Amino acid sequence: MQQDLELDTHQKALKINLDPRWYGTFAEIGAGQEVVRWFFRVGGAAGTVAKSMSAYDMTVSDAIYGSGDRYVSQSRCQAMLDREFGLNVERLKTQRGDTTAFFAFADTVVARSFQGGNECHGWMGLKFQSRPHDEPSQIMIHVRMLDAEASLQQEALGIVGVNLLFGGFFLHHEPESLVESLLDKLTTGRVEIDMIKFEGIEFRAVDNRLMALKLVQLGLSGAAMFGANGEVLQPSDVLYKKAVLVERGSFRPPTHVNFDMLQCALKKFKSDPSVADKEVLPIFELTMRNLLAGGRDVDRRDFLARADLLAACGMTVLISDYFEYYRLAAYLSWRTKERIGIVMGVPSLVELFDEKYYTSLPGGILESFGRLFKHDLKLYIYPLLDGASGKTITKDSMKVAPELEKLYGYLADRGSFVDLDNYNPNFLSIFSRDVLAKIAVGEPSWESGVPKEVAELIKARRFFGYKPA
């Protein structure tokens, strides 16, 4: 298998062509037939390609795959896969169904236009049988092409497509290796993959949330997203035209404080005239730095525990590799033109004013704040109960370094910080680390620190070392 992982694109396409097991259709819309071209180029395509087609005209495309509002979309790619796979089985099963595993490959892509300036992205999928007469399995990905020239984008698209086909046929039993192989002979500077979804009989044991996490771990994407039902989401589609409120945390476990922070911020956020009548999407964000805390690799059971608990509370979750808040803000503002808010506690705001985090920026902390507040973003600040003094510290009473006081004052005066004075004082004494410690030692009072659905799930699945009394 290691030899397979070292194959170049030409060798991968040739190995598929020379393998008699798979036979199917290539349907490509938008950027040319960049994937199937590899199979014709290397020779032996007659053993693999039952049909190759494009449908650039929208009316023609609608006639084949049904009408739709968007042609570069997951739904259109799915319609292409379903239609072409179904036709292969219907037309060819009598003649070769006993010896052939059928497949359909589809992509619908918009590359750089002649005028330039457009978003260059697309959907790509593979629906296939792993053996004759088997139920189908499927892999769907969303790709962004980052090259400046259309020809280079098309080249990258062809390579990713061959990698996807090769991975589906030869690495389907190793989904993590399959994900790692998608950028073989490419770099993350040329292609981003910000969503991947496995379905079907070969992937019945795959948790797509772990695969989303893998994309971020590998640098294939800066962020990944999944919903409360565990379904992986394509971030741009979810964020499009929505006002967004993000709360970053460890959520280990999610406590009353986490949800009080969000609810208090939502009330303030929605009262902003620029958000009135807009759809608001609240998000809980986990950073890779948080998930990697204490180790070189993510504890998957711990990650899934947190994900399940947030899902039980109906939350959309973002996993990001954007430790710096200005990078998170840039990611969000590129995907929505509506208002963005970030919820944080006083300790996080204090940390935000620590200059050691901005040494890599030529403009230091000033540049970071310029980027962070570029689109009139606001920070919603939740108070802190000082355990030593018993006093409540707010955005107005917190301290920053003396040389940064005027900068803090300027940002405060311009309304960049919103005080969450509508908090529940009964929750200020709750800290996730204390709840976690109580769970570990079997102290039953931990339940009072978390929502009921969180407590029930922790006990039912014995998360974080919970043991029944």
FENBELQUI-V27836 format. One line per field, one symbol per residue. ss: DSSP state (@ for helix, = for strand, . for the rest). psi: psi as a letter, one per 30 degrees, with the letter a starting at -180 (. if undefined). A space follows every 10 residues. Layout:
BEGIN
ss->???
psi->???
END
This chain:
BEGIN
ss->.@@@@...@@ @@@@@@@@.. .========. ...@@@@@@@ @@..@@@.== ===....@@@ @@@@@..... ...@@@@@@@ @@@@@@@@@@ @@@@@@.... ========== .......... ========.. ......==== =====....@ @@@@@@@@@@ @@@@@@@@@@ ....@@@@@@ @......... ========== @@@....@@@ @@@@@@@... ..====.... .==.@@@@@. ..======.. .....@@@@@ @@@@@@@@@@ @........= =======@@@ @........@ @@@@@@@@@@ @@...===== ....@@@@@@ @@@......= =====@@@@@ @@..@@@@.. ...@@@@@@@ @@.....=== ==.==..... .==....... .@@@@@@@@@ @@@...===. ....@@@... .@@@@@@@@@ @..@@@@@@. .@@@@@@@@@ @.@@@....
psi->eeeefgklee eeeeeeefjf ekkakkjkkd glifefeeee eflgfffeje kklliekeee eeeeglllek fileeeeeee eeeeeeeeee ffeeegfffk jllkkkkjkj akleflflkj llkklkklkf lkglkllkkk lkkkkflfke eeeeeeeeee eeeeeeeeef gffieeeeee ffgkgllffe kkjgkkkkll efgfgkjfee eeeeeeefgf lfllklafgf kkljeeeefk gkkkjkkkle hilkleeeee eeeeeeeeef fkeffkgkkk jkkkkkleee ffkglflkje eeeeeeeeee efggkkkkkl giekefeeee eefffkflkk kkklleeeee efgjfffgff kegbeeeeee eegehhkkkj kklkjjeefg lkkaffflkl kefgeeeeee eeeggfkkki ggljffffgk keeeeeeeee ggjffffffl leeeeeeeee ghlhgkkk.
END
